[in-house]
Amino acid sequence: MDTIPPQHGKLAIVTGGNRGLGLEIALALAGSGAQLILACRDLDKAAYAIGQIRARHPRAEVEAMQLDVADLASIRHFSEAFDSRYDRLDLLIHNAAAIMVPQGRTVDGFETHFGTNHLGPFALTGLLLPKLQAAPAARIVNMASLAHRLTAGLDTGDPQLERRAYKSMDAYGRSKLAALLFTFELTRRVKREHSGILAVAAHPGYAATNLDIGGIFLRWSTRLFAQPPARGALPALHAATATDVRSGDYFGPGGFKELSGLPKRVECSAEARDPMAAARLWELSERLTGVRYL
């Protein structure tokens, strides 16, 4: 899939839509006719991204709304502002992420990767759920990563990584494992409620984004071998728009080791599909965020 179906009449939120994969997702959705909200922490950067979108698609319906997915107060403020202006939401793409950052905490005291990449999307989805339910066939797309296979595992008894030596790749992979557990548990719950919402996950393979992370070797290998962001965005776009998508699907690049190529359904680790682990994570997420749903 290198083109997407028409999206006229659909309203989409792309978190972190001002750069990298998020901007490429936004560009493609705007070109297909979707009405877009770029949910971004920095509104100046979002305004610049909107200029790029309109330069390529002059008739694009696109605006920016402020959102920091690493801040529960910001998430609540965003959801309240959205709720006051819109009666439905067709597409929610959780793209904003912390990627292999140094050890730190969010403003709410959560380990940075776990708070940004899982707890933020969990809270935002729950708060926007009534608007998603109001759409005829809404989709939620969670961004995962090949790194979910590299983590030492998800210990819900140690959500802030206080009992182990901190490694940024492990913390990142752990947060992306949480994103998959959340996707599949959400799928089970919406099916029990006979909801038409699709919960789907995607990963970009080895994409040339965030070129400033990691050591010298990682940065150079990314520049030399990674696929461009527009290509890395295709699995998420497929998950968001393709007609053959089922709730609980997971998409990634179809090439060697899922590093590059056109989208296809891909497999994940056994832990990511563990319903007991997902139930434990769900209970923890509700407790830490204060957001309860389904």
ROMILO-429887 format. One record per residue (C-alpha): residue number from 1; residue in three letters; x, y, z. Coordinates in steps of 0.2 Angstrom, whole numbers, plus 5000, padded with zeros to 4 digits. Example, Ala and Ser with C-alpha at 12.3 -4.5 7.8 and 13.67 -1.06 7.14 Angstrom:
R resi resn   xx   yy   zz
R    1  Ala 5062 4978 5039
R    2  Ser 5068 4995 5036
% end
This chain:
R resi resn   xx   yy   zz
R    1  Met 5000 5000 5000
R    2  Asp 5008 5017 4995
R    3  Thr 4991 5026 4993
R    4  Ile 4977 5027 5005
R    5  Pro 4958 5028 5002
R    6  Pro 4949 5044 5002
R    7  Gln 4946 5051 5019
R    8  His 4934 5065 5015
R    9  Gly 4922 5069 5030
R   10  Lys 4933 5061 5043
R   11  Leu 4941 5070 5058
R   12  Ala 4958 5064 5063
R   13  Ile 4970 5068 5078
R   14  Val 4988 5065 5075
R   15  Thr 4998 5068 5091
R   16  Gly 5016 5075 5088
R   17  Gly 5010 5079 5070
R   18  Asn 5023 5093 5068
R   19  Arg 5038 5082 5063
R   20  Gly 5045 5065 5057
R   21  Leu 5033 5051 5056
R   22  Gly 5019 5062 5063
R   23  Leu 5021 5075 5049
R   24  Glu 5021 5062 5036
R   25  Ile 5005 5054 5042
R   26  Ala 4997 5071 5043
R   27  Leu 5003 5075 5025
R   28  Ala 4995 5059 5018
R   29  Leu 4979 5061 5028
R   30  Ala 4977 5079 5022
R   31  Gly 4980 5074 5004
R   32  Ser 4966 5061 5006
R   33  Gly 4954 5074 5012
R   34  Ala 4953 5071 5030
R   35  Gln 4951 5086 5042
R   36  Leu 4966 5086 5054
R   37  Ile 4971 5091 5071
R   38  Leu 4989 5092 5075
R   39  Ala 4990 5089 5094
R   40  Cys 5007 5096 5098
R   41  Arg 5017 5102 5113
R   42  Asp 5024 5117 5104
R   43  Leu 5012 5127 5094
R   44  Asp 5025 5137 5085
R   45  Lys 5032 5121 5078
R   46  Ala 5014 5115 5074
R   47  Ala 5011 5131 5064
R   48  Tyr 5026 5128 5054
R   49  Ala 5020 5110 5050
R   50  Ile 5003 5117 5045
R   51  Gly 5012 5128 5033
R   52  Gln 5021 5113 5025
R   53  Ile 5005 5104 5024
R   54  Arg 4996 5118 5015
R   55  Ala 5010 5121 5004
R   56  Arg 5007 5104 4997
R   57  His 4989 5103 4999
R   58  Pro 4982 5121 4998
R   59  Arg 4964 5115 5002
R   60  Ala 4969 5105 5018
R   61  Glu 4958 5107 5033
R   62  Val 4971 5107 5047
R   63  Glu 4973 5116 5064
R   64  Ala 4984 5114 5079
R   65  Met 4979 5111 5097
R   66  Gln 4991 5111 5111
R   67  Leu 4994 5094 5119
R   68  Asp 5009 5087 5130
R   69  Val 5006 5068 5131
R   70  Ala 5018 5068 5145
R   71  Asp 5007 5079 5156
R   72  Leu 4990 5072 5163
R   73  Ala 4984 5090 5166
R   74  Ser 4988 5094 5148
R   75  Ile 4979 5079 5142
R   76  Arg 4963 5083 5151
R   77  His 4964 5101 5145
R   78  Phe 4965 5095 5127
R   79  Ser 4951 5083 5129
R   80  Glu 4940 5096 5137
R   81  Ala 4944 5108 5123
R   82  Phe 4940 5095 5110
R   83  Asp 4924 5090 5118
R   84  Ser 4918 5107 5118
R   85  Arg 4921 5109 5099
R   86  Tyr 4918 5093 5091
R   87  Asp 4904 5080 5091
R   88  Arg 4914 5065 5085
R   89  Leu 4931 5058 5082
R   90  Asp 4935 5046 5068
R   91  Leu 4953 5043 5069
R   92  Leu 4966 5045 5084
R   93  Ile 4984 5041 5080
R   94  His 4996 5041 5095
R   95  Asn 5012 5046 5086
R   96  Ala 5020 5057 5099
R   97  Ala 5034 5048 5109
R   98  Ala 5049 5048 5119
R   99  Ile 5063 5038 5111
R  100  Met 5078 5032 5121
R  101  Val 5079 5048 5131
R  102  Pro 5090 5049 5147
R  103  Gln 5083 5043 5163
R  104  Gly 5070 5055 5169
R  105  Arg 5052 5058 5175
R  106  Thr 5037 5066 5168
R  107  Val 5028 5081 5177
R  108  Asp 5017 5068 5185
R  109  Gly 5032 5057 5191
R  110  Phe 5031 5043 5179
R  111  Glu 5047 5036 5170
R  112  Thr 5048 5046 5154
R  113  His 5046 5033 5141
R  114  Phe 5032 5024 5151
R  115  Gly 5023 5040 5155
R  116  Thr 5024 5047 5137
R  117  Asn 5022 5032 5126
R  118  His 5009 5022 5136
R  119  Leu 5001 5032 5150
R  120  Gly 4998 5047 5140
R  121  Pro 4989 5038 5126
R  122  Phe 4980 5027 5138
R  123  Ala 4973 5043 5147
R  124  Leu 4969 5052 5131
R  125  Thr 4960 5037 5123
R  126  Gly 4949 5035 5138
R  127  Leu 4945 5054 5139
R  128  Leu 4941 5054 5120
R  129  Leu 4931 5038 5120
R  130  Pro 4914 5045 5120
R  131  Lys 4918 5055 5104
R  132  Leu 4926 5040 5096
R  133  Gln 4910 5030 5100
R  134  Ala 4900 5044 5092
R  135  Ala 4909 5040 5075
R  136  Pro 4902 5026 5064
R  137  Ala 4918 5017 5063
R  138  Ala 4932 5025 5073
R  139  Arg 4950 5019 5073
R  140  Ile 4963 5021 5087
R  141  Val 4981 5018 5080
R  142  Asn 4995 5015 5093
R  143  Met 5013 5016 5088
R  144  Ala 5024 5001 5093
R  145  Ser 5042 4997 5089
R  146  Leu 5053 4982 5085
R  147  Ala 5061 4987 5101
R  148  His 5046 4979 5111
R  149  Arg 5055 4962 5108
R  150  Leu 5072 4969 5115
R  151  Thr 5065 4973 5133
R  152  Ala 5069 4963 5148
R  153  Gly 5050 4963 5151
R  154  Leu 5036 4973 5158
R  155  Asp 5035 4973 5177
R  156  Thr 5019 4981 5183
R  157  Gly 5026 4980 5201
R  158  Asp 5040 4992 5196
R  159  Pro 5032 5004 5184
R  160  Gln 5045 5018 5187
R  161  Leu 5061 5007 5185
R  162  Glu 5067 5010 5202
R  163  Arg 5073 4992 5205
R  164  Arg 5084 4989 5190
R  165  Ala 5099 4998 5182
R  166  Tyr 5092 5010 5169
R  167  Lys 5095 5007 5151
R  168  Ser 5086 5019 5138
R  169  Met 5083 5005 5125
R  170  Asp 5075 4993 5138
R  171  Ala 5064 5008 5145
R  172  Tyr 5059 5012 5127
R  173  Gly 5055 4994 5122
R  174  Arg 5046 4992 5138
R  175  Ser 5035 5007 5134
R  176  Lys 5031 5000 5117
R  177  Leu 5027 4983 5124
R  178  Ala 5015 4992 5135
R  179  Ala 5007 5000 5119
R  180  Leu 5004 4983 5111
R  181  Leu 4997 4976 5127
R  182  Phe 4985 4991 5128
R  183  Thr 4980 4989 5110
R  184  Phe 4975 4971 5112
R  185  Glu 4966 4973 5129
R  186  Leu 4957 4988 5121
R  187  Thr 4952 4976 5107
R  188  Arg 4945 4964 5119
R  189  Arg 4935 4977 5129
R  190  Val 4927 4985 5114
R  191  Lys 4922 4969 5107
R  192  Arg 4913 4964 5123
R  193  Glu 4904 4981 5122
R  194  His 4899 4977 5104
R  195  Ser 4908 4994 5099
R  196  Gly 4912 4997 5081
R  197  Ile 4929 5005 5086
R  198  Leu 4945 4997 5079
R  199  Ala 4960 4997 5090
R  200  Val 4976 4994 5079
R  201  Ala 4995 4995 5081
R  202  Ala 5009 4998 5069
R  203  His 5027 5000 5069
R  204  Pro 5038 5010 5056
R  205  Gly 5053 4998 5055
R  206  Tyr 5070 5006 5054
R  207  Ala 5065 5024 5049
R  208  Ala 5076 5039 5048
R  209  Thr 5068 5049 5061
R  210  Asn 5075 5057 5077
R  211  Leu 5093 5057 5070
R  212  Asp 5100 5065 5085
R  213  Ile 5097 5050 5097
R  214  Gly 5109 5037 5102
R  215  Gly 5128 5036 5099
R  216  Ile 5138 5040 5084
R  217  Phe 5137 5023 5076
R  218  Leu 5118 5023 5078
R  219  Arg 5116 5040 5071
R  220  Trp 5127 5036 5056
R  221  Ser 5118 5019 5053
R  222  Thr 5101 5027 5053
R  223  Arg 5107 5040 5040
R  224  Leu 5114 5027 5029
R  225  Phe 5102 5012 5030
R  226  Ala 5085 5018 5037
R  227  Gln 5070 5021 5026
R  228  Pro 5064 5038 5024
R  229  Pro 5050 5044 5036
R  230  Ala 5037 5044 5022
R  231  Arg 5040 5026 5020
R  232  Gly 5040 5023 5038
R  233  Ala 5023 5031 5040
R  234  Leu 5015 5018 5028
R  235  Pro 5011 5005 5041
R  236  Ala 5002 5017 5053
R  237  Leu 4993 5024 5038
R  238  His 4987 5007 5032
R  239  Ala 4981 5004 5050
R  240  Ala 4972 5020 5050
R  241  Thr 4963 5019 5033
R  242  Ala 4964 5002 5024
R  243  Thr 4948 4993 5021
R  244  Asp 4955 4976 5027
R  245  Val 4960 4981 5044
R  246  Arg 4953 4971 5059
R  247  Ser 4953 4976 5077
R  248  Gly 4969 4969 5085
R  249  Asp 4979 4969 5069
R  250  Tyr 4997 4974 5070
R  251  Phe 5006 4981 5055
R  252  Gly 5024 4984 5050
R  253  Pro 5035 4984 5035
R  254  Gly 5035 4969 5024
R  255  Gly 5053 4968 5020
R  256  Phe 5068 4959 5028
R  257  Lys 5066 4958 5047
R  258  Glu 5052 4971 5046
R  259  Leu 5065 4985 5044
R  260  Ser 5058 4992 5028
R  261  Gly 5045 4989 5014
R  262  Leu 5027 4991 5011
R  263  Pro 5015 4987 5025
R  264  Lys 5009 4970 5030
R  265  Arg 5002 4961 5046
R  266  Val 5016 4956 5057
R  267  Glu 5019 4946 5073
R  268  Cys 5023 4952 5090
R  269  Ser 5031 4944 5105
R  270  Ala 5021 4932 5115
R  271  Glu 5021 4943 5130
R  272  Ala 5012 4957 5120
R  273  Arg 4998 4945 5117
R  274  Asp 4997 4939 5135
R  275  Pro 4979 4944 5142
R  276  Met 4984 4942 5160
R  277  Ala 4999 4954 5158
R  278  Ala 4987 4966 5148
R  279  Ala 4974 4965 5162
R  280  Arg 4988 4969 5175
R  281  Leu 4994 4984 5165
R  282  Trp 4976 4990 5162
R  283  Glu 4973 4991 5181
R  284  Leu 4989 4999 5184
R  285  Ser 4986 5012 5170
R  286  Glu 4969 5016 5177
R  287  Arg 4976 5019 5195
R  288  Leu 4991 5029 5189
R  289  Thr 4981 5041 5177
R  290  Gly 4964 5041 5186
R  291  Val 4956 5038 5169
R  292  Arg 4943 5023 5169
R  293  Tyr 4933 5017 5154
R  294  Leu 4925 5001 5147
% end
